[in-house]
Amino acid sequence: MVHKGAKASFFDNVIKGGGVAGIRVAGHAYIHDNTFQGTSLRKVGPPNYGVWALPGSKVTLSENQFDMWRHALLATESTVTANGNKVSNFHQTAIVVQKPIVPPNLFGNRAKSDQPNSNVVVFDGEPGIVEDNQIERNEE
């Protein structure tokens, strides 16, 4: 947990778990080059996010790998930049940004899914830089 008013950087870690979040952020967090390994995908019920950005937080999420989380990132009323992340085994949307404080920057993210309605990013409001986010399909 990164508390309100706190700043933290996470580099080159392996974060394993199946709880509400790998990292929960109320302050400012720079999260780069980490591996988030969920233990089981929870499609419904209690939260299950690689990174959970709470209202008022600021998150920079870059070059991370996420596997077996409902969403790699769920951010609400936050400032978000997410780029170069790779996500697999998620539910419907890899990166979700709700009611951002400023337009989010979401670019160069990849999500692996064979589900027809899956999305890499979903956000409310005006976009910042939102480009080159792609779904990759499994080869048969």
matplotlib code that plots the C-alpha trace (Angstrom):
import matplotlib.pyplot as plt

x = [0.0, 1.3, -0.5, -1.9, 1.0, 3.6, 5.8, 7.1, 9.0, 8.8, 11.5, 12.3, 10.2, 8.1, 4.7, 2.7, -0.8, -4.5, -5.8, -7.5, -4.3, -0.6, 0.0, -2.7, -2.0, -3.4, -0.2, 2.2, 3.7, 6.2, 6.0, 8.5, 9.7, 7.9, 6.1, 2.7, 1.7, -1.9, -2.7, -6.2, -8.3, -11.4, -13.8, -16.4, -16.5, -13.9, -11.4, -8.5, -6.2, -2.5, -2.5, -5.4, -5.2, -7.5, -9.0, -6.4, -3.5, -0.9, 0.4, 3.0, 2.9, 5.5, 7.0, 5.4, 4.0, 0.7, -0.8, -4.0, -5.5, -9.0, -7.4, -3.7, -4.8, -8.0, -7.7, -10.5, -10.3, -6.5, -3.7, -2.5, 0.2, 0.4, 2.8, 4.5, 2.8, 2.0, -1.1, -2.4, -5.2, -7.4, -11.2, -12.7, -10.4, -6.7, -6.4, -9.4, -9.3, -12.5, -13.1, -9.5, -8.3, -6.5, -6.7, -4.8, -1.8, -2.2, 0.1, 2.0, 0.2, -0.4, -3.0, -3.2, -6.7, -8.9, -12.1, -13.9, -15.0, -11.8, -10.1, -6.6, -7.8, -11.1, -11.3, -13.8, -13.6, -11.0, -7.9, -4.3, -2.0, -3.9, -2.4, -0.8, -2.7, -3.2, -4.9, -2.7, -4.5, -3.1, -1.8, -3.6]
y = [0.0, 3.4, 5.8, 9.3, 11.7, 9.0, 8.4, 5.0, 3.4, -0.3, -1.7, -5.3, -7.1, -10.3, -9.6, -12.8, -13.0, -13.4, -10.7, -7.4, -5.9, -6.5, -2.8, -0.5, 3.2, 6.3, 8.4, 8.5, 5.3, 4.7, 1.0, -0.2, -3.6, -5.8, -9.1, -9.5, -13.1, -13.7, -17.0, -17.4, -15.2, -13.8, -12.5, -11.4, -10.8, -8.9, -6.8, -8.6, -6.0, -6.0, -2.3, -0.5, 3.3, 5.0, 8.5, 11.2, 8.9, 9.3, 6.1, 5.6, 2.0, 1.0, -2.2, -4.6, -8.0, -9.1, -12.6, -13.9, -10.6, -9.4, -6.1, -5.2, -1.7, -0.3, 3.5, 5.7, 9.6, 9.3, 10.6, 7.7, 6.9, 3.2, 2.2, -0.9, -3.3, -6.9, -8.5, -12.1, -14.1, -11.1, -10.5, -8.4, -5.4, -5.3, -1.6, 0.4, 4.1, 5.6, 9.3, 10.4, 13.7, 14.5, 12.8, 9.4, 8.5, 4.8, 3.6, 0.6, -1.9, -5.5, -7.9, -11.5, -12.9, -15.1, -13.6, -11.7, -8.8, -8.2, -4.8, -3.6, -0.2, 1.4, 4.9, 7.7, 11.2, 12.9, 10.9, 12.1, 10.0, 6.8, 4.8, 1.5, -0.7, -4.1, -7.4, -10.4, -13.6, -17.0, -18.9, -22.1]
z = [0.0, -1.0, 1.4, 0.6, 0.6, 0.1, -2.9, -3.9, -6.7, -7.6, -10.0, -11.0, -8.5, -8.6, -6.9, -6.3, -4.7, -5.1, -2.8, -3.7, -5.3, -5.9, -5.2, -3.9, -4.4, -2.7, -3.1, -6.0, -7.4, -10.2, -11.1, -13.8, -15.0, -12.5, -12.8, -11.2, -10.8, -9.6, -8.1, -9.6, -11.8, -9.9, -12.5, -9.9, -6.2, -4.2, -6.1, -7.9, -9.6, -10.2, -9.4, -7.7, -8.0, -5.5, -5.9, -5.9, -6.7, -9.4, -11.1, -13.8, -14.9, -17.5, -19.0, -16.4, -17.0, -15.5, -15.4, -13.7, -12.4, -13.2, -14.4, -14.6, -13.5, -12.1, -11.5, -10.3, -10.2, -10.6, -12.8, -15.0, -17.5, -18.6, -21.3, -22.6, -20.2, -21.2, -19.8, -20.0, -18.3, -17.4, -17.5, -20.3, -20.0, -19.1, -18.1, -16.7, -16.0, -14.5, -14.1, -14.5, -13.0, -16.2, -19.6, -19.2, -21.3, -22.4, -25.1, -26.3, -24.1, -25.1, -23.9, -24.8, -25.2, -27.3, -26.0, -28.7, -26.5, -24.7, -24.6, -23.8, -22.4, -21.4, -20.0, -19.4, -20.8, -23.0, -23.9, -23.5, -25.6, -26.3, -29.1, -30.2, -27.5, -29.1, -28.4, -29.3, -30.1, -29.3, -32.3, -33.2]

ax = plt.figure().add_subplot(projection="3d")
ax.plot(x, y, z, "-o")
ax.set_aspect("equal")
plt.show()
